[in-house]
């Protein structure tokens, strides 16, 4: 897949304990993004944060949290990102979903085994 120039970045902020059925929500989102053929997805675990509930979640030892912030970042074309938002409607009960413009400078994957 070729991806360069002006594209869209989808960022989803959820909690580490959020689930879809028995599956961690972040895992479900990444699997659906992969199935949808999106260019890629990365999950980042935060060390501290708060959201709409106004409750601070932290890794600090005195107030250890089991619900740290998670950010899932996906970059792809506007059309593909907008199409994926319908999947998120079903999945996101609490959190924040944003879409913003990005300039892709380079997007290169590893060659498949046996290719060089």
C-alpha positions in Angstrom: 0.0 0.0 0.0 1.3 3.5 -0.9 0.5 6.2 1.7 2.0 9.6 1.4 1.1 13.3 1.6 -2.1 14.7 3.2 -3.9 11.9 5.1 -5.9 11.4 8.3 -5.0 10.3 11.8 -7.6 8.6 13.9 -6.8 8.6 17.7 -8.9 6.7 20.1 -8.5 7.3 23.9 -9.9 4.5 26.1 -9.1 2.9 29.4 -7.0 -0.2 29.7 -9.8 -2.1 31.5 -12.3 -1.4 28.6 -13.6 -4.6 27.0 -15.6 -5.8 24.1 -17.1 -9.0 25.4 -14.2 -10.9 26.8 -11.6 -9.2 24.6 -9.6 -6.1 25.6 -11.1 -3.2 23.6 -7.8 -2.0 22.3 -7.2 -5.5 20.9 -10.6 -5.6 19.3 -10.0 -2.2 17.6 -6.6 -3.3 16.2 -8.0 -6.5 14.9 -10.9 -4.8 13.2 -8.6 -2.2 11.7 -6.4 -5.0 10.3 -9.4 -6.8 8.9 -10.6 -3.5 7.3 -7.3 -3.2 5.5 -6.2 0.0 7.2 -2.5 1.0 6.8 -1.6 0.2 10.4 -2.5 0.7 14.1 -0.5 1.2 17.2 -1.5 1.0 20.8 0.1 3.2 23.5 -0.3 2.8 27.2 -0.2 6.0 29.2 1.3 6.4 32.7 -1.2 8.9 33.9 -4.4 10.7 32.7 -8.0 11.5 33.1 -11.0 11.9 30.8 -14.7 12.8 30.9 -15.2 10.9 34.2 -12.6 13.3 35.8 -11.0 10.4 37.7 -7.2 10.4 37.6 -5.6 7.1 36.6 -1.9 6.7 37.4 1.0 4.3 37.7 2.3 6.0 40.8 2.8 3.4 43.6 0.5 5.1 46.2 -2.5 5.1 43.9 -1.8 2.2 41.5 -4.5 2.0 38.8 -5.7 -1.0 36.8 -7.3 1.2 34.3 -4.5 3.2 32.7 -5.1 5.4 29.7 -4.7 3.8 26.3 -4.3 5.6 22.9 -4.8 3.7 19.6 -3.4 5.6 16.6 -4.3 4.8 13.0 -3.2 6.7 9.9 -4.8 6.2 6.5 -6.8 7.9 3.8 -9.8 10.1 4.7 -12.1 7.6 3.0 -10.8 4.6 4.9 -10.7 6.4 8.3 -14.2 7.7 7.8 -15.4 4.2 6.9 -13.9 2.8 10.0 -15.7 5.2 12.3 -18.9 3.2 11.9 -17.1 0.2 13.5 -16.1 2.4 16.4 -19.7 3.5 17.0 -20.5 0.0 18.1 -17.3 -0.4 20.2 -16.8 2.8 22.1 -19.1 3.3 25.1 -16.7 5.6 27.0 -13.7 7.5 25.7 -12.7 10.0 23.1 -12.3 9.6 19.3 -10.6 12.3 17.2 -9.6 12.6 13.6 -7.0 15.1 12.4 -4.9 15.9 9.3 -1.4 14.6 9.0 1.4 14.8 6.4 2.8 11.3 5.8 6.5 11.7 4.9 7.4 8.1 4.7 5.5 4.8 5.0 7.6 1.7 4.2 7.1 -1.8 5.4 9.5 -4.8 5.6 9.8 -7.0 2.5 7.8 -10.2 2.7 9.9 -13.3 3.5 11.7 -14.4 0.3 11.5 -10.9 -1.2 14.4 -8.5 -1.4 
